[in-house]
Amino acid sequence: MNRRELLKAAVAIPFLPGVIAGCRGLARAASGGALYTRVRPGEAGWPSPAQWNEFNHAVGGRLLQPRSPFTASTAACKEALRHLDNPYYIGDQPALTQTSGWAGAWRSQPSAYAVAAESAADVAEAVRFARKHRLRLVVKGGGHSYQGTSDAPDSLLIWTRHMNAVTLHDAFVGQGCAGAQAPQPAVSVQAGAMWIDAYDAVTTRGGRYVQGGGCTTVGVAGLIQSGGFGSFSKHFGTASANLIEAEVVTADGVVRIANACTHPDLFWGLKGGGGGSLGVVTRLTLRTHALPPWAGAVYGEIKASTDAAYRALIAKAIGFYQRELLNPHWGEQMMFRPGNVLHLSMVFQGLDQVQADALWQPFFAWVRAHREYTFVEPAGVMAIPMRHMWDAEFFRRHVPGAMVADDREGAPRDHVLWKGDQGQVGCFIHGYRSAWLPASLLREDRQAALVDALYAASRRWEVSLHFNKGLAGAPPEAIAAARDTAMNPQVLDAFALAIIAGSGAPAYPGMPGPGPDLAEAHKAAIAIDDAMDSLLRVAPGAGSYVSESDYFLRDWQRAFWGTHYARLSAVKHTYDPEGLFYVRHGVGSEGWSEDGFTRRA
Ligand SMILES: Cc1cc2nc3c(=O)[nH]c(=O)nc-3n(C[C@H](O)[C@H](O)[C@H](O)COP(=O)(O)OP(=O)(O)OC[C@H]3O[C@@H](n4cnc5c(N)ncnc54)[C@H](O)[C@@H]3O)c2cc1C
């Protein structure tokens, strides 16, 4: 629906007061003149020093000119190199992103200016300033975008890092929802918080559960707008499906509340419609759940001595998954590696040690009974009280090495990350593909084809099946809630998201050293594509998870949002008719040049 059609519809449906009032305001804002090209520093129209000063005053002195520590000074560069594996350090740098770049795609580069926002009012000031002066606007929270969508040179950055308050509620009702929505336990999280901030307050200190991401340093706002999966999403659903309400600054610079009762279309779009396209989220309120007593992990690595034995091992693992693990208890990954290696990195909740052991015993016994297989990493099952799932102190004492702490002086005690996530900090991506695999592939008559595809793919590159990133096997209420989000509906029927990806060492511009190995990156990207092609032979038309996907995807609208794209475009048109919020491969971005500076005629 275009704006004129929408306004016509609004007149025809006078009993939609909230929507109509919102649209009127936005339509007025949209009539301020066509916006075809954004300005860069030094160009006519770039704000004068006096205008920047005035703006700085309006945001309480929180305007910065970010410099990469790698180019700022020798001391800053040394300091940055020392902390290159610490995502908390990187997150604290307005000039850096958690991924250093992607071969042939993008490199991490600072914005011209940044507002270190501390409130929705700061954000609104920045939105209005960017709009008035035709600036390229970019928003960064946790900075974990693989595609570099929180990074744009010559832009004004809204940096939400310092907006990280977390508030628990016993009985939350969305604004305007009294009488329509039962009060429920919830947590409000400011947009710049990382998931560890929420987990510490909700689980470690509060004894409840909130659905967020697996990686502790991912930002809450980016993940919710992606759709969002955590290790336990097979039980609690996607993170965005647990959203009750968002506070968001729209393109007209107005702070709005979006929930099921107020701006429901915007609310729907924020749930998985992709980060940075519809507005700047300043606060999110999420449902919390009773905490299951136990959670745990299953780990190990098995090597087969022949190709035939490896194929048999894949068949055994897939059959075992389909029979025993395709249910709300189980999440995370099996990785099928070149060299005939199966790596297990599974998690569970709602089962204790004895139950989880009993379930895996037959699988491990089968492996041990066949001399073609060896455990190259010992297999094991470990349950812990779920209350301690993100409890840094508990892990320090009982499972040392599983978590790594922010080692800077004065760092909060809960600022930790999973050791397994550390390899990704600052990485330079060579290739990244993902595909939702439909549960029909697990049917007995399709399993052999799936196994063949996994085997063929593993000849070229490692394939990870992220079982928690597809909702087949989840409880009906989790599926129903996810159905009411903007995500590609394929996620509802997928048993896993297959991810095939590769990267090299950090390669921030200005870093000492030879820089990224582009020849190696090119080779890897080809192998990754080959591997994904093998998988797609059994899953033609598979959708892809917006935030864990290929930068170079052509049919991204279909892949990320499927049948929801038209509705999402209509939401974009209503709330951001001029396209102030641009991210590459975000909703509405087809109307702009790749860098987001020029609107296509
Ligand atoms: C190491 C790593 C691990 C990951 N693990 C998971 C996982 O377990 N589960 C999962 O589902 N995903 C995962 N992801 C993907 C991740 O959820 C997305 O990349 C997410 O968008 C990151 O959010 P962020 O705030 O950290 O990143 P940013 O780069 O800051 O933001 C991502 C996007 O959201 C926009 N955005 C950020 N804040 C706001 C805001 N306040 N308002 C409007 N737009 C905003 C940005 O403009 C950008 O387009 C992972 C990514 C990485 C790099």
The ligand as an ORCA input file, in Angstrom:
! r2SCAN-3c Opt
* xyz 0 1
  C      28.952    -13.190     17.576
  C      27.509    -13.137     17.177
  C      26.619    -14.001     17.776
  C      25.257    -13.955     17.433
  N      24.397    -14.803     18.059
  C      23.087    -14.754     17.763
  C      22.163    -15.602     18.435
  O      22.519    -16.373     19.312
  N      20.862    -15.514     18.069
  C      20.424    -14.660     17.111
  O      19.228    -14.643     16.847
  N      21.272    -13.839     16.491
  C      22.587    -13.880     16.790
  N      23.443    -13.024     16.140
  C      22.909    -12.064     15.188
  C      22.441    -10.840     15.963
  O      21.266    -11.129     16.674
  C      22.120     -9.680     15.054
  O      23.246     -9.344     14.303
  C      21.620     -8.464     15.823
  O      21.033     -7.575     14.914
  C      22.730     -7.778     16.570
  O      22.233     -6.730     17.340
  P      23.248     -5.668     17.956
  O      22.485     -4.617     18.635
  O      24.292     -6.398     18.731
  O      23.975     -5.171     16.660
  P      24.044     -3.775     15.901
  O      25.059     -4.027     14.847
  O      24.270     -2.662     16.828
  O      22.619     -3.639     15.287
  C      22.112     -4.571     14.358
  C      21.071     -3.887     13.492
  O      20.021     -3.413     14.310
  C      19.959     -1.994     14.244
  N      19.738     -1.476     15.591
  C      20.523     -1.630     16.681
  N      19.977     -0.989     17.723
  C      18.841     -0.433     17.281
  C      17.843      0.358     17.886
  N      17.905      0.712     19.157
  N      16.795      0.758     17.139
  C      16.718      0.434     15.832
  N      17.648     -0.304     15.207
  C      18.694     -0.734     15.923
  C      21.262     -1.524     13.661
  O      21.108     -0.332     12.952
  C      21.628     -2.679     12.758
  O      20.964     -2.557     11.536
  C      24.811    -13.042     16.461
  C      25.721    -12.166     15.859
  C      27.054    -12.211     16.217
  C      28.025    -11.271     15.566
*
